[in-house]
Amino acid sequence: VQLVESGGGLVQPGGSLRLSCAASGFTFSSYAMGWARQVPGKGLEWVSSIYSDGRTYYADSVKGRFTISRANAKNTVYLQIHSPKPEDTAVYYCATDETDFNEIATMMDPKAYDYWGQGTQVTVSS
């Protein structure tokens, strides 16, 4: 399993940014994908996940501002960040566990994911 994130960078508050995660080594279309983020000195924070059937879930902190989507033909999952805030500054990781989680609570737990990308830095600043 290989996950490679891209698209991070410096963005102004109120701007927009789209993160991409290219996946390989497993049957991408069959499994849920997730995004999490981490700031220095803190643990991973689950951000969003998308099931194989397209159902999406978001952390309360990003609901209404972030949009997760997937392009199965491209083996890619996206995270569109709208109107970012300085507190969204973090390293963003995509992840999978090669499963379509039976429990939403499990899907929202970063510890439930076995495979992670290397991360992409997002910095929100004017």
C-alpha positions as CSV (number, residue, x, y, z in Angstrom):
1,V,0.0,0.0,0.0
2,Q,1.3,3.4,-0.9
3,L,-0.3,6.8,-0.3
4,V,1.2,10.0,-1.6
5,E,-0.3,13.4,-0.6
6,S,0.2,16.6,-2.5
7,G,-1.3,20.1,-2.7
8,G,-0.3,21.6,0.6
9,G,1.3,25.0,1.0
10,L,0.7,28.5,2.2
11,V,-2.9,29.8,1.9
12,Q,-4.5,32.9,3.2
13,P,-7.5,32.9,5.6
14,G,-10.6,32.8,3.5
15,G,-8.8,31.3,0.5
16,S,-9.0,27.7,-0.7
17,L,-6.8,24.7,-1.2
18,R,-7.2,21.2,-2.5
19,L,-5.2,18.3,-1.2
20,S,-4.8,15.1,-3.2
21,C,-3.8,11.6,-2.1
22,A,-2.7,9.2,-4.8
23,A,-3.2,5.6,-3.7
24,S,-1.7,2.3,-5.0
25,G,-1.2,-1.3,-4.0
26,F,-4.7,-2.1,-3.1
27,T,-8.2,-2.1,-4.5
28,F,-8.9,1.6,-3.9
29,S,-12.5,1.6,-5.0
30,S,-13.5,-1.0,-2.4
31,Y,-12.4,0.8,0.8
32,A,-12.9,3.8,2.9
33,M,-10.3,6.6,2.9
34,G,-9.6,9.1,5.5
35,W,-7.8,12.4,6.3
36,A,-6.2,13.4,9.6
37,R,-4.0,16.2,10.6
38,Q,-1.4,16.9,13.2
39,V,0.2,19.9,14.7
40,P,3.6,19.8,16.6
41,G,3.2,18.4,20.1
42,K,-0.3,17.1,19.6
43,G,-1.7,13.8,18.4
44,L,-3.4,13.0,15.2
45,E,-6.8,14.6,14.8
46,W,-9.3,12.9,12.5
47,V,-10.7,15.3,9.9
48,S,-12.8,13.4,7.4
49,S,-13.5,10.1,5.8
50,I,-15.3,8.8,2.7
51,Y,-16.7,5.3,2.3
52,S,-16.5,3.3,-0.9
53,D,-20.1,4.1,-1.6
54,G,-19.4,7.9,-1.3
55,R,-20.8,8.5,2.1
56,T,-18.8,11.3,3.8
57,Y,-18.2,12.3,7.4
58,Y,-16.5,15.3,8.9
59,A,-15.1,16.4,12.2
60,D,-17.2,19.2,13.7
61,S,-14.2,21.5,13.5
62,V,-14.2,21.4,9.7
63,K,-17.9,20.6,8.8
64,G,-19.2,23.0,6.3
65,R,-15.7,24.2,5.2
66,F,-14.0,21.0,4.1
67,T,-15.1,18.6,1.3
68,I,-13.8,15.1,0.8
69,S,-14.3,13.3,-2.5
70,R,-12.8,10.4,-4.4
71,A,-12.0,9.6,-8.0
72,N,-11.9,5.8,-8.2
73,A,-10.7,5.9,-11.8
74,K,-7.7,7.8,-10.7
75,N,-7.2,6.0,-7.3
76,T,-7.2,9.4,-5.7
77,V,-8.9,11.0,-2.7
78,Y,-9.2,14.7,-2.3
79,L,-9.7,17.2,0.5
80,Q,-11.0,20.6,-0.6
81,I,-10.4,23.2,2.1
82,H,-12.7,26.2,1.9
83,S,-12.3,29.4,4.0
84,P,-9.3,28.0,6.0
85,K,-8.6,29.4,9.4
86,P,-5.2,29.7,11.1
87,E,-6.1,26.8,13.4
88,D,-6.3,24.6,10.3
89,T,-2.5,24.9,10.0
90,A,-1.1,21.3,10.3
91,V,0.4,18.4,8.5
92,Y,-2.4,16.6,6.7
93,Y,-2.2,12.9,6.1
94,C,-4.4,10.5,4.1
95,A,-5.0,7.0,5.4
96,T,-6.7,3.7,4.7
97,D,-7.1,0.4,6.6
98,E,-8.2,-1.6,3.5
99,T,-11.7,-1.8,5.0
100,D,-15.1,-0.2,4.7
101,F,-15.6,0.4,8.4
102,N,-18.7,-1.1,10.0
103,E,-18.8,1.4,12.8
104,I,-18.6,5.1,12.2
105,A,-17.0,5.6,15.6
106,T,-14.2,3.4,14.5
107,M,-13.8,5.2,11.2
108,M,-13.3,8.4,13.1
109,D,-10.4,7.0,15.1
110,P,-7.0,7.6,13.6
111,K,-5.7,4.5,15.4
112,A,-8.1,2.4,13.2
113,Y,-6.0,3.1,10.1
114,D,-2.9,1.0,9.3
115,Y,-1.6,2.8,6.2
116,W,-0.6,6.4,6.1
117,G,1.0,8.8,3.6
118,Q,4.0,11.0,4.3
119,G,1.8,14.1,4.9
120,T,1.6,17.5,3.3
121,Q,2.0,20.8,5.2
122,V,-0.8,23.3,5.2
123,T,-0.1,26.7,6.6
124,V,-2.9,29.3,6.9
125,S,-1.5,32.7,7.3
126,S,-1.9,36.2,5.9
